[in-house]
Amino acid sequence: MVVSFISCDILWALMGIWQIENTDMTSKESLVIKIVTGYVEPILDEMGFELVDVLYLAKDGRWVLRIYIDRDGGVTIDDCARVSGEISDLLDVKDIIEHEYVLEVSSPGLNRLLKREKDFIRAIGKKIKVRMAIPVNGQRNFTGNLTDYQNRTLYVEMERGVVELPWQEIEKANLVYEF
């Protein structure tokens, strides 16, 4: 009797590739993001970077895998080049994406997206812009200073007072850089 052994890492990647080939485009994109995140995040942690976001999208007739990184003190162009080299090698070996694509590694920028709870905690005291999936007090767009974040609720100070916004109902949020 022959017993085959496939490591969990390889099996997970094979299952991911099968799922990518057998799902619609939106699901494919989400699955690629999930698989890439799983492989890349530990590498970035070892290198001293935080994975901020992963996007996989078609842009100008080509596929782009965009990875946003950050760390205390900010990210330099040299940091992006070094991370790009590490990630590129890893993705080539894992063969996650079956067609040509462009890998972009970047800092999140001045108007960085806020997605995770820790992003909002870090943004306390800063000006943010929020678009809600469901209106709050008849309004979907809010811009103001994030004064607090507690119990999955953002407290945004606006001209007419503080508005409470439920974190799970946020469609999009980002920092607003003031010059």
C-alpha positions as CSV (number, residue, x, y, z in Angstrom):
1,M,0.0,0.0,0.0
2,V,1.3,3.5,-0.9
3,V,0.6,6.3,1.4
4,S,0.9,9.8,0.0
5,F,1.6,12.8,2.1
6,I,0.9,16.4,1.1
7,S,1.9,19.1,3.6
8,C,-0.9,21.3,4.8
9,D,0.7,24.2,3.1
10,I,0.6,22.6,-0.3
11,L,-2.8,21.1,0.2
12,W,-4.2,24.5,1.2
13,A,-2.6,26.1,-1.9
14,L,-4.0,23.4,-4.2
15,M,-7.5,23.8,-2.7
16,G,-7.2,27.5,-3.2
17,I,-6.2,27.1,-6.8
18,W,-9.1,24.7,-7.5
19,Q,-11.4,27.1,-5.8
20,I,-10.1,30.0,-7.8
21,E,-10.7,28.2,-11.1
22,N,-14.2,27.2,-10.1
23,T,-15.7,30.5,-8.8
24,D,-16.9,33.7,-10.3
25,M,-14.6,36.7,-10.7
26,T,-15.5,38.5,-7.5
27,S,-15.0,35.3,-5.5
28,K,-11.8,34.6,-7.4
29,E,-10.5,38.0,-6.4
30,S,-11.5,37.6,-2.8
31,L,-9.9,34.1,-2.7
32,V,-6.7,35.3,-4.2
33,I,-6.6,38.1,-1.6
34,K,-7.2,35.7,1.2
35,I,-4.5,33.2,0.0
36,V,-1.9,35.9,-0.7
37,T,-2.6,37.5,2.7
38,G,-2.1,34.1,4.4
39,Y,1.3,33.7,2.8
40,V,2.5,37.3,2.9
41,E,1.6,38.5,6.4
42,P,4.0,36.2,8.3
43,I,6.9,37.2,5.9
44,L,6.1,40.9,6.5
45,D,5.9,40.4,10.2
46,E,9.4,38.8,10.1
47,M,10.7,41.8,8.1
48,G,9.2,44.3,10.6
49,F,6.3,45.5,8.4
50,E,2.5,45.5,8.9
51,L,0.3,44.3,6.1
52,V,-2.2,47.0,5.7
53,D,-4.2,45.8,2.7
54,V,-4.2,43.5,-0.3
55,L,-6.0,44.4,-3.5
56,Y,-6.4,42.2,-6.6
57,L,-8.0,44.0,-9.5
58,A,-8.1,44.4,-13.2
59,K,-6.7,47.8,-14.2
60,D,-6.2,49.1,-17.8
61,G,-6.5,45.6,-19.2
62,R,-4.1,43.9,-16.9
63,W,-4.3,42.3,-13.5
64,V,-2.6,44.1,-10.5
65,L,-1.8,42.6,-7.1
66,R,-1.4,45.7,-4.9
67,I,0.1,45.2,-1.4
68,Y,0.1,48.0,1.1
69,I,2.7,47.9,3.9
70,D,3.5,50.1,6.8
71,R,5.7,50.3,9.9
72,D,6.5,52.8,12.6
73,G,8.4,55.7,11.1
74,G,6.9,55.1,7.6
75,V,7.9,53.2,4.6
76,T,10.7,54.2,2.1
77,I,11.0,53.3,-1.6
78,D,13.9,51.0,-0.7
79,D,11.5,49.2,1.8
80,C,9.0,48.7,-1.0
81,A,11.6,47.3,-3.3
82,R,12.9,44.9,-0.7
83,V,9.5,43.7,0.2
84,S,8.5,43.4,-3.5
85,G,11.5,41.1,-4.1
86,E,10.7,38.8,-1.1
87,I,7.0,38.7,-2.0
88,S,7.5,38.2,-5.7
89,D,9.8,35.2,-5.1
90,L,7.2,33.7,-2.7
91,L,4.3,34.2,-5.0
92,D,6.3,32.7,-7.9
93,V,7.1,29.6,-5.9
94,K,3.5,29.2,-4.6
95,D,2.0,29.8,-8.1
96,I,-1.2,31.3,-6.7
97,I,-2.1,33.4,-9.7
98,E,-2.4,31.5,-12.9
99,H,-1.9,34.4,-15.3
100,E,0.4,37.4,-15.8
101,Y,-0.1,40.2,-13.2
102,V,1.8,43.3,-12.0
103,L,2.9,43.3,-8.3
104,E,2.8,46.7,-6.7
105,V,4.1,47.2,-3.1
106,S,3.3,50.6,-1.6
107,S,2.8,52.5,1.6
108,P,-0.9,53.3,2.4
109,G,-0.3,57.0,1.8
110,L,-1.5,60.0,3.6
111,N,-5.2,59.3,3.1
112,R,-4.8,55.6,4.1
113,L,-7.9,53.4,4.2
114,L,-9.1,52.4,7.6
115,K,-10.5,48.8,7.7
116,R,-9.6,47.0,10.8
117,E,-10.5,47.9,14.3
118,K,-6.8,48.6,15.1
119,D,-6.8,51.1,12.3
120,F,-9.5,53.1,13.9
121,I,-7.8,52.9,17.3
122,R,-4.6,54.2,15.8
123,A,-6.6,57.1,14.1
124,I,-8.1,58.5,17.3
125,G,-7.5,62.2,17.3
126,K,-7.2,62.4,13.6
127,K,-9.6,63.7,10.9
128,I,-11.4,60.9,9.0
129,K,-14.0,60.5,6.3
130,V,-16.5,57.7,6.6
131,R,-19.1,56.3,4.2
132,M,-21.8,54.2,5.8
133,A,-23.5,51.2,4.1
134,I,-26.7,52.1,6.0
135,P,-27.6,55.8,6.7
136,V,-27.2,57.1,10.3
137,N,-29.6,59.9,11.1
138,G,-30.5,60.1,7.4
139,Q,-26.9,60.6,6.3
140,R,-24.3,58.2,4.8
141,N,-21.2,60.4,4.6
142,F,-19.4,61.8,7.6
143,T,-16.2,63.9,7.9
144,G,-14.8,64.9,11.3
145,N,-12.3,64.1,14.0
146,L,-12.4,60.6,15.4
147,T,-12.5,61.3,19.2
148,D,-12.9,57.7,20.4
149,Y,-13.5,54.1,19.4
150,Q,-15.2,51.8,22.0
151,N,-17.4,48.7,21.8
152,R,-17.2,48.6,18.0
153,T,-18.5,52.2,17.7
154,L,-16.7,55.3,16.2
155,Y,-17.3,58.6,17.8
156,V,-16.8,61.3,15.2
157,E,-16.9,65.0,16.2
158,M,-18.5,67.1,13.6
159,E,-19.6,70.8,13.6
160,R,-23.0,69.9,15.0
161,G,-21.8,67.5,17.7
162,V,-20.5,63.9,18.1
163,V,-22.0,61.2,15.9
164,E,-21.8,57.5,16.8
165,L,-21.1,55.2,13.9
166,P,-21.3,51.4,14.2
167,W,-18.1,49.9,12.9
168,Q,-19.7,46.9,11.2
169,E,-21.9,49.2,9.0
170,I,-18.9,51.1,7.5
171,E,-18.7,50.8,3.8
172,K,-15.4,52.8,3.5
173,A,-13.3,55.0,5.8
174,N,-10.0,56.8,5.4
175,L,-7.8,59.3,7.0
176,V,-8.1,62.9,5.7
177,Y,-4.7,64.6,5.4
178,E,-4.9,68.3,6.0
179,F,-2.2,70.4,4.4
